[in-house]
């Protein structure tokens, strides 16, 4: 792989040279979807949030999806009292933004 330097001088690998694994995305309307996965996706839909593709990919392993949400619940303050973080929503967003800039993330 050919590495290049970004604007900060950090060595990065261009996206076009990377090959991504193909992970199936589970959907509620697929009759072949495992009942445990359907239950997990239904719980996410009931929470009112969007079901992002990363969630659909994690749903392939319900234990991984449950662990992911346990982690999110432990570190993120959802602004409605459901998170266990001591940070306010503004402080949480500041931490995310700072980490994004520090790690040169573009999303």
Secondary structure by P-SEA (a helix, b strand, c coil): cbbbbccccbbbbccccbbbbbbbbbbcccccccaaaaaaaaaaaaacccccaaaaaacccaaaaaaaaaaaaaccccccccccccccaaaaaaaaaaaaaaacccc
